[in-house]
Amino acid sequence: MNWGYGSDAVQFAVLSAVAISCGLIGPFLVLKRMAMFANALSHTILLGIAGAFLLTSSLWGGGLFDLSTLLIGAFLAALLTAFLTESLVRFFRLQEDASVGLVFTALFALGIAVVTLFMRDVHLGLEAVMGNADALQLSDLKLALSFVGLNLAAIALFYRQLQISSFDKSLAKTLGISCGFFHFLLLFLAAATCISAFRAVGVLLVLAFLVGPFLTARLFCHRLPWLLFWSPLIGIFASISGVVLSRYILDVYGLALSTGGLIACLIGLIYGVGSFIKWLLWDRLPSFGK
């Protein structure tokens, strides 16, 4: 099997790793009603990418527009988003959705302004939005697998605390569980997961991986262990199908479509098919994972 630059094997592996990372974190984000934060995070990362490029450009000339530079900038922007969002909730008593909406629009608008004013001649555009699966390499696989390991370790160590704080904050406080700590831990894991998906699916389409597979799995099961099992599998299926479909359209019709965009469309299509199946047949099917 070819594991070279942009090969199908590398695409399968990286996108599957991204699907696993998002499938492990997505259920907790939706259960805690933090999906809007993930949406904000996927947009505000643009400011970090632009800022990192401008900083390295001014220090070394020409800019270091490589993976490490982008990841550092994106990660700092993600932490800034999480910090500002949580600060507005805690210190100014804003509702969480209002806080996310304010930070999201402000930082995303600032990122667009920076790109428009200072980066007109820089090729950033579509790769930052939808990723570039055809340019993935083994270094991207190592990065994606490291974040899979991070998410697995966090869930293995704190599964009980995350489960209780997601479903019943009052019970969590009674048991002495720090809801604030695990809330911030989830914010950190969400930020790290978005960074791991940057090269593969861009900073915007990662939201489909975080939310779509979980919503599909939730149509058929409602126990958290089953949701954590099926969500990554659905994401993996969509990822592999997207790569195959992208190759087929390119070979047969000569159209170079975005692999990340196709995967996001497939995730939506899978949810639609799942909803139809549940409406049509679910009452007649045996109970499984309910």
MARTIMAR-821233 format. One record per residue (C-alpha): residue number from 0; x, y, z. Coordinates in nm, 3 decimals. Last residue first. Layout:
BEGIN
NUM X Y Z
...
//
This chain:
BEGIN
289 -3.169 0.227 2.359
288 -2.856 0.043 2.243
287 -3.055 -0.202 2.038
286 -3.429 -0.267 2.059
285 -3.554 -0.484 1.775
284 -3.684 -0.305 1.462
283 -4.054 -0.245 1.399
282 -4.068 0.097 1.568
281 -3.754 0.192 1.374
280 -3.892 0.121 1.030
279 -4.024 0.431 0.852
278 -3.942 0.722 1.081
277 -3.615 0.565 1.188
276 -3.520 0.486 0.831
275 -3.604 0.840 0.718
274 -3.398 0.994 0.999
273 -3.106 0.766 0.916
272 -3.123 0.863 0.549
271 -3.114 1.233 0.643
270 -2.829 1.178 0.888
269 -2.634 0.988 0.624
268 -2.694 1.272 0.377
267 -2.560 1.530 0.622
266 -2.249 1.321 0.683
265 -2.218 1.269 0.307
264 -2.224 1.645 0.246
263 -1.947 1.693 0.504
262 -1.746 1.416 0.338
261 -1.788 1.578 -0.003
260 -1.667 1.912 0.131
259 -1.362 1.750 0.288
258 -1.278 1.576 -0.040
257 -1.307 1.905 -0.227
256 -1.400 1.839 -0.589
255 -1.155 1.798 -0.874
254 -1.389 1.722 -1.165
253 -1.248 1.506 -1.447
252 -1.574 1.317 -1.487
251 -1.462 0.956 -1.448
250 -1.127 0.982 -1.269
249 -1.207 1.293 -1.063
248 -1.560 1.180 -0.975
247 -1.429 0.838 -0.872
246 -1.146 0.980 -0.664
245 -1.383 1.210 -0.473
244 -1.631 0.928 -0.421
243 -1.362 0.701 -0.276
242 -1.233 0.976 -0.045
241 -1.587 1.064 0.066
240 -1.680 0.701 0.130
239 -1.373 0.659 0.351
238 -1.460 0.971 0.548
237 -1.833 0.895 0.576
236 -1.761 0.546 0.708
235 -1.505 0.683 0.954
234 -1.751 0.943 1.081
233 -2.020 0.677 1.129
232 -1.769 0.464 1.319
231 -1.662 0.757 1.537
230 -2.025 0.825 1.638
229 -2.113 0.458 1.689
228 -1.888 0.378 1.986
227 -1.920 0.701 2.183
226 -2.296 0.687 2.126
225 -2.304 0.327 2.249
224 -2.119 0.425 2.568
223 -2.356 0.726 2.613
222 -2.679 0.530 2.598
221 -2.940 0.685 2.371
220 -2.939 0.470 2.059
219 -3.098 0.482 1.714
218 -3.145 0.848 1.625
217 -2.859 0.936 1.859
216 -2.613 0.774 1.619
215 -2.713 1.020 1.346
214 -2.684 1.319 1.579
213 -2.343 1.194 1.693
212 -2.218 1.151 1.337
211 -2.327 1.508 1.242
210 -2.200 1.712 1.538
209 -1.821 1.698 1.564
208 -1.749 1.578 1.210
207 -1.976 1.843 1.054
206 -1.811 2.107 1.272
205 -1.475 2.014 1.119
204 -1.599 2.172 0.796
203 -1.501 2.522 0.908
202 -1.133 2.510 1.003
201 -1.016 2.293 0.718
200 -1.096 1.930 0.640
199 -0.762 1.748 0.641
198 -0.508 2.016 0.731
197 -0.715 2.170 1.010
196 -0.855 1.851 1.162
195 -0.594 1.825 1.440
194 -0.650 2.191 1.526
193 -1.025 2.137 1.562
192 -0.955 1.847 1.797
191 -0.724 2.060 2.010
190 -0.991 2.327 2.049
189 -1.256 2.069 2.138
188 -1.020 1.907 2.389
187 -0.952 2.245 2.552
186 -1.322 2.333 2.573
185 -1.391 1.989 2.722
184 -1.122 2.047 2.984
183 -1.275 2.389 3.055
182 -1.611 2.229 3.128
181 -1.436 1.959 3.328
180 -1.274 2.220 3.550
179 -1.590 2.426 3.590
178 -1.803 2.124 3.674
177 -1.573 2.035 3.963
176 -1.712 1.703 4.087
175 -1.782 1.698 4.460
174 -2.062 1.441 4.444
173 -2.322 1.709 4.519
172 -2.170 1.931 4.250
171 -2.205 1.650 3.994
170 -2.563 1.581 4.105
169 -2.652 1.946 4.044
168 -2.473 1.947 3.708
167 -2.681 1.656 3.578
166 -2.633 1.515 3.227
165 -2.299 1.650 3.106
164 -2.148 1.680 3.455
163 -2.234 1.315 3.524
162 -2.085 1.182 3.200
161 -1.774 1.399 3.211
160 -1.703 1.292 3.570
159 -1.757 0.923 3.494
158 -1.546 0.931 3.178
157 -1.257 1.120 3.338
156 -0.954 0.894 3.290
155 -1.075 0.695 2.988
154 -1.229 1.007 2.831
153 -0.909 1.209 2.869
152 -0.690 0.923 2.747
151 -0.905 0.864 2.441
150 -0.906 1.235 2.358
149 -0.527 1.263 2.386
148 -0.467 0.941 2.192
147 -0.688 1.062 1.909
146 -0.497 1.390 1.927
145 -0.168 1.206 1.877
144 -0.322 1.008 1.592
143 -0.406 1.328 1.403
142 -0.052 1.466 1.442
141 0.110 1.139 1.337
140 -0.121 1.121 1.035
139 -0.035 1.477 0.936
138 0.336 1.389 0.949
137 0.260 1.093 0.722
136 0.134 1.317 0.443
135 -0.182 1.501 0.340
134 -0.179 1.711 0.023
133 -0.482 1.553 -0.146
132 -0.687 1.602 0.172
131 -0.662 1.979 0.138
130 -0.868 2.157 0.399
129 -1.215 2.303 0.343
128 -1.191 2.657 0.484
127 -0.816 2.700 0.536
126 -0.743 2.527 0.205
125 -1.007 2.739 0.031
124 -0.854 3.077 0.106
123 -0.486 3.082 0.206
122 -0.281 3.171 -0.100
121 -0.124 3.498 0.014
120 -0.150 3.805 -0.211
119 -0.440 3.965 -0.024
118 -0.284 3.890 0.314
117 -0.261 4.225 0.496
116 -0.593 4.405 0.464
115 -0.834 4.128 0.366
114 -0.674 3.863 0.586
113 -0.666 4.096 0.887
112 -1.027 4.207 0.829
111 -1.146 3.847 0.793
110 -0.975 3.757 1.120
109 -1.129 4.056 1.297
108 -1.474 3.954 1.172
107 -1.415 3.602 1.303
106 -1.299 3.738 1.637
105 -1.600 3.967 1.686
104 -1.864 3.731 1.547
103 -1.754 3.434 1.756
102 -1.694 3.632 2.075
101 -2.044 3.782 2.070
100 -2.223 3.464 1.961
99 -2.036 3.253 2.217
98 -2.129 3.492 2.497
97 -2.494 3.503 2.386
96 -2.508 3.123 2.373
95 -2.351 3.098 2.718
94 -2.586 3.343 2.882
93 -2.407 3.653 2.999
92 -2.330 3.692 3.367
91 -2.050 3.947 3.310
90 -1.781 3.769 3.514
89 -1.856 3.400 3.461
88 -2.024 3.394 3.121
87 -1.811 3.668 2.967
86 -1.498 3.500 3.103
85 -1.594 3.159 2.962
84 -1.631 3.294 2.611
83 -1.317 3.506 2.635
82 -1.106 3.215 2.758
81 -1.241 2.962 2.507
80 -1.192 3.197 2.214
79 -0.842 3.292 2.332
78 -0.754 2.922 2.366
77 -0.871 2.859 2.011
76 -0.678 3.160 1.881
75 -0.362 3.029 2.051
74 -0.418 2.687 1.891
73 -0.467 2.837 1.547
72 -0.147 3.038 1.572
71 0.056 2.739 1.689
70 -0.098 2.514 1.426
69 -0.038 2.756 1.141
68 0.329 2.804 1.228
67 0.387 2.430 1.266
66 0.221 2.355 0.932
65 0.420 2.599 0.723
64 0.365 2.958 0.609
63 0.684 3.089 0.764
62 0.654 3.446 0.647
61 0.849 3.630 0.379
60 1.064 3.810 0.629
59 1.191 3.657 0.952
58 1.029 3.871 1.220
57 0.763 4.056 1.020
56 0.661 3.747 0.824
55 0.662 3.534 1.138
54 0.416 3.772 1.301
53 0.199 3.808 0.990
52 0.173 3.432 0.945
51 0.088 3.371 1.309
50 -0.178 3.643 1.303
49 -0.345 3.503 0.991
48 -0.364 3.153 1.134
47 -0.481 3.279 1.472
46 -0.756 3.490 1.318
45 -0.877 3.195 1.108
44 -0.910 2.991 1.427
43 -1.211 3.214 1.501
42 -1.428 3.020 1.256
41 -1.394 2.659 1.377
40 -1.402 2.783 1.734
39 -1.735 2.957 1.686
38 -1.890 2.638 1.550
37 -1.743 2.439 1.838
36 -1.890 2.694 2.077
35 -2.229 2.656 1.910
34 -2.207 2.281 1.971
33 -2.169 2.349 2.343
32 -2.513 2.231 2.451
31 -2.363 2.006 2.721
30 -2.505 1.700 2.543
29 -2.385 1.838 2.209
28 -2.026 1.893 2.326
27 -2.018 1.562 2.514
26 -2.133 1.369 2.207
25 -1.883 1.551 1.980
24 -1.570 1.468 2.182
23 -1.527 1.100 2.095
22 -1.668 1.130 1.743
21 -1.443 1.429 1.671
20 -1.127 1.238 1.757
19 -1.247 0.924 1.576
18 -1.344 1.117 1.263
17 -1.007 1.296 1.261
16 -0.832 0.958 1.285
15 -1.046 0.829 0.997
14 -0.956 1.136 0.791
13 -0.586 1.080 0.856
12 -0.591 0.706 0.782
11 -0.805 0.716 0.468
10 -0.613 1.014 0.329
9 -0.279 0.846 0.400
8 -0.392 0.530 0.225
7 -0.529 0.727 -0.071
6 -0.189 0.884 -0.130
5 -0.129 1.258 -0.093
4 0.244 1.220 -0.028
3 0.343 0.856 0.007
2 0.187 0.573 0.205
1 0.131 0.342 -0.096
0 0.000 0.000 0.000
//
